[in-house]
Structures are given as C-alpha cells and as structure tokens.
Amino acid sequence: MTRDIESIEPEDEGKQKETGDFFNLGISAQGIIETIEVPCFLTDTDGIFQAGNRAYYNLTASDRNHYSGRDPYEILAPDQAKRLRSIDISLLEHGESISHEVEIVGHSGNSKSVVLKKSVLIDDDGESYGILVAIMEISELAAVKTALHASESEKQAILDGFTGILCLFDVDERLIWANDKILELHDDPVGKTCHQIFCRKEKSCNSCAVPLSLESGTVKTTIKQFEMITFSGEERVYELTGTPVKNIKGDIISVVVIGRDVTEHNRLEHQLRHTQKMEAIGTLAGGIAHDFNNILTPIMGYSEIIKLKLSQSEGHDEVILEYLDGILKAAKRAKSLVEQILTFSRSSEQKESPQYIHPIVKEVMKLMRVTLPSTITISEQVNQNCGRVSVDPTKVHQILINLCTNSSHAMEGKHGDLTVSLASTGKDSDGIEWLKLSVADTGCGIEPEVQQRIFEPYFTTKEKTRGTGMGLAMVHGIVSRMGGRIDLQSEVGEGATFNVFLPVSNAPSRLDQIIDTSDLCRGSGRILIVDDEAQVVKVTCELLSSLGYDVTGRTSPRDALALVAAEPDNYDLVLTDQTMPGLTGIELARELKKIRCNLPVVMFTGYSDNFTPQDAKEAGIDEYCMKPVSLRKLSSLIYDTLITGS
C-alpha cells in the first residue's frame, strides 16, 4: 500500500490535509523541501515524483507538472532509470541513507555529473513512506576538494620546507600535528604535551611559549632557551614562538608553535662574549705590561751599567759579575712572563728564538696539575741540561696542553698516570742533535687503524660535543713548521706515548744577547730621551752616556717638543716612549717631523698593541723596540739609526 505525500504548491498550503504531512507536523512537503538550499525532490515508495523545491526546478528548467505522476529518473537519466530505481528499492528495504554519482540531463540538454544523496522517510509507526533525494553537482564538490587539496598541499609544503620545528598544540598542551623535525626530539610525539616533548618533564613549565600563548591569547616568544638533547646524542638549543589560533567567537582552540634552532647562534654568542672578555684581559694586560716593563727597564739598565763599569775596571770581583748576571737572567724571565701574558690575551704571536724549553714545560705542567682530575697522577722527567731549541714559547704551550688533554681523555673515569719527559737524543747520522719531548699515559690506547689517521684534520673518535678533530692535527702542523717530527707508540689497553722531536739550535739565545756586554756599538751625538717615567729616563740617559752620547732627558712630551722647537738642530736623535700623558709617542713624532723633517725618531714601548708598524711609518718613526731593551741592542739600534740618518 502506497502512502500519500501531500505535494501542493506554496499557494495551496492552506488546503493541506493533516495526514500525509512530514512527521505529522502540519507542514506541507513543499514547505519542508523549500528550506533546503540544494536541489532536491521527493518520491513515494513506488518511485513516483511527489514534489521538488525551486532549486530543483531551476536545475532542470521545468515545473511540478512536468514530473507529476512520473518516475523522475526516466526524465533525469533515462539510460540509468532502471538501475537508479533498484537502488531506491534496496534503500527502502534497508533504510538509512546512501550517496552515489550519476549523469543527469540538464535544462540545456547537456549531461552533467551529480551526486544523489538519498534518505528514507519514516513515519511515527516506523514505516517508510518515501525518499528524499538531494542533488549536489560534482563540479561544486570538485571545487571544494580542489581547494581542500590545495590547502593540504600548502600546509604540507610549509611543514616540509620549514627547517625548524612547526607544530600545533590543543588547549590541553597536547600535540595535534607537527613536521618531521620534531621526530629528532621524540619518536612518538602526537598526543604528548609540550613539556614532555621539549623539556623532557612531566609537569608543565610556565616559561614555555605554549602555556604563555594559551594564557595570554597573544604571540609569545620564550626568553628562556630550552636545551634539548636529540636522539643523535647532540645537544641543541631551540627558541620557541607560540601563536594562538581562535575560532569565530574569539575563543582559543589551539596554538601554533615555531621552534627555531639557535644552537649555532648561541655558540657564536658565547664565542663573542669570550672574545670580548679576552680583549678586556688584553687591555688590562697591556696596561700591566707597560708599567711592569717600565719597572724592569731601570733594573736591567742599572745592572748592565754596573756590569759594564766593573768589567772595565781593574781587579773587578767576578762574584759580583755573576750576581749581576743572575739579576739580568731574572729580569729576562720576568720580561718573558709579561710576553706570555700578552700572547695568551691577544692573537699576536711571538717570534721564534733559541731558548731552553724546560722552564716552559714546568710552567705548563703546573697548569695541568690544576686542570686535570685528581685521579690522574702526573710525573715529570725533565733534563734541564738539554740544548736550546728555536721556538715560539706559545707553540710549546699549545703542543703540551693538547697532548696532555688528549691523554687525560684517554684515562677519563679511572685512575691513571701521565708522564712528561724531556731528554736529549744526541746526534743522528746527519750530525743533527735532537731534543725529545714525550707525553705518555696509561689510558685505553689507540687501535692500529686509528693510529694511521690520528693526525688528520677533523678526524676524531670523540663525541661531537667533545672534540673537533683539530688538536693533534694542530700539534703535527706546529712541530712540522719547527723542523721537527712527531710519532706515536700505542697498544690497545696499554696506553699511548707521543714523542715530539725538535732540532737543537746552536744560535745564541736572547738571554745570552741580553747579558752579553761585549762588542757594544759606541758613538757620539746629541740624544733627547722622552718618557713619563723619571726612573726610565734616568737609567736610559746613563746607559747612552756610558756609550759616549750627549744625552738630555725629559718626562713631559710637550717640554721635549718645546726644546726641539726652540733649537731644531740641537739634537741628532729623539728616543721616545709611546704611552705618555699629553702626547703619545706617535703624536710627538708627527709634531717633531713638522719642525724638522729629517730628525731621526726612535720609539721604545712596553706594549706594542698601542700602535701598528703602519702607524709608526706614517708618523715618521725610523725605528722602534720593546721595553725593557738590553744595552747591546740599544747601542746597536741608536748607532744604526744615526748612521742611516746622517
């Protein structure tokens, strides 16, 4: 039995009968379907058209009379009417709803693809009395699908292309989605909280960008940087920025988080701070060096004057001369100490010179005793009678510190012995005498295949955060440039020994040059000495006077300038300090050259970073040397400058 469905036009709504309405609501079928925006129509259980809405009639360019009493599928899709009707029969038997695609004939006669969404109509007794069919053009769905696909593609492109972390958290701080970068921090991040992923903590941290952004409703970038250890074992530092996502009502529904890897930036900041600190230390060390060298100058100067006068007198006491040599040696060591401080506080290097290296070894080992763990026993076997080597002391520091540090790492976590030895190996078949510096440990040893590559740059067996692979490569480079060689003896489990061989130099050492008062260059001429330290002026005047010069001293550069301005030809040479109140040595030299362009100017200073050779050249300075200067060097410098100037 077929149940009737009221299907009157809107203008006949007053004539509807109470039975046959949808759900007995007293509303006509036409009125119900007119509320549906998409094209739709009603059929009874026999598949006969009952009503359609205006959107449907517009789609088919027809009216109700055209479909009345007919199977709508015979008009819409005559070739598929039988199949469509069988679908409806099956739907009436099983109930619920179904969707399927079909080609229909439009009002222009052209076919178009649509989706038919069908739902069974049930009365109060649970019986089916018709089917509601809604029509949606596939072109509209295709546009939606295309837009959705484009949106998903754009999202995926952003996720894949962003080099940092990009993720979305819900209001409970749990991860909804993220790009693959987050897998470096957590192997199963979805559903985990931000503090579980980023901070490896179970409790929320209020300083994180996620809770701050959720709470404030604004974009928040965390000031605190989170130290996160990746699965590769490498510690990374990320900066997190949270941006809240709001619905149409303005309520926060989630937060987008961008994580930027600032590890390298953080490292460069630390490096910059270290550089600035070292520059500050260098400035401080420069001031100390200037004052300390001014103290050493009279000590060395008076000692050399006394030694010179005693050596020229008859019946002099050899013991006193030995005492003076001791004073000069101590002053030389003090001067070397200042040079080392300056070297380690700035990037400049010392020149190589013949010298004994056992004092350097002892200094480094004092430092290593403080820095190495107490589980390592340090022993020294240093022969102080080894020959001299032409070296830069800082290079010996670098060699020893790198080798000792490498040995300590090999013994890390257990007790061990570190032995540093210095000995002479005698002459080889070519007649070259060698000095051997050895660093031995009782650590884990080195595998044979690793020994073949251990001096290669960037090769390391240590963790990335602990080694760069440049330490031993740098040692090898330094030793090679010094004309030496380095070899390794090691067995796994038996420790390792690094042997550094350096050629012994027969050239006179700088210390010998300082305390040697023979073969002094004597001369004649009028010299003006300018230094703000009265004691330095006094001792330098006496040194030059002992060499035969007529010397005038001034502690004020402006007074010295006034003397030359008054009598420009009264002086054959001006010897000036660099750091002075009123005028620096550079500034004084410029003013002197304005008065007399051919007046020789020699500068001696305790801190070479106060000026550059280019500055000295532009100011017209002929020569310069570092304080404290030996009598032998000073005599040669003054003599050569006067000869050149004349």
DAMO-V807484 format. One record per helix or strand of 2 or more residues. SS is the DSSP state (~ for helix, > for strand). FROM is the first residue (numbers start at 1). TO is the last residue. Records with the same first field share a line. If there is no record, write none. Layout:
# DAMO-V807484
SS=FROM-TO / FROM-TO
This chain:
# DAMO-V807484
~=10-15 / 22-24 / 29-34 / 54-60 / 64-67 / 72-76 / 78-94 / 138-161 / 180-184 / 194-199 / 209-216 / 263-312 / 318-345 / 358-371 / 393-410 / 448-451 / 471-481 / 510-515 / 534-546 / 557-566 / 568-570 / 585-595 / 608-610 / 613-618 / 631-645
>=40-43 / 49-52 / 97-105 / 111-122 / 128-137 / 165-170 / 174-178 / 220-221 / 226-229 / 235-246 / 252-261 / 353-355 / 376-382 / 389-391 / 416-427 / 433-441 / 485-491 / 495-504 / 526-530 / 550-554 / 573-576 / 600-605 / 623-626
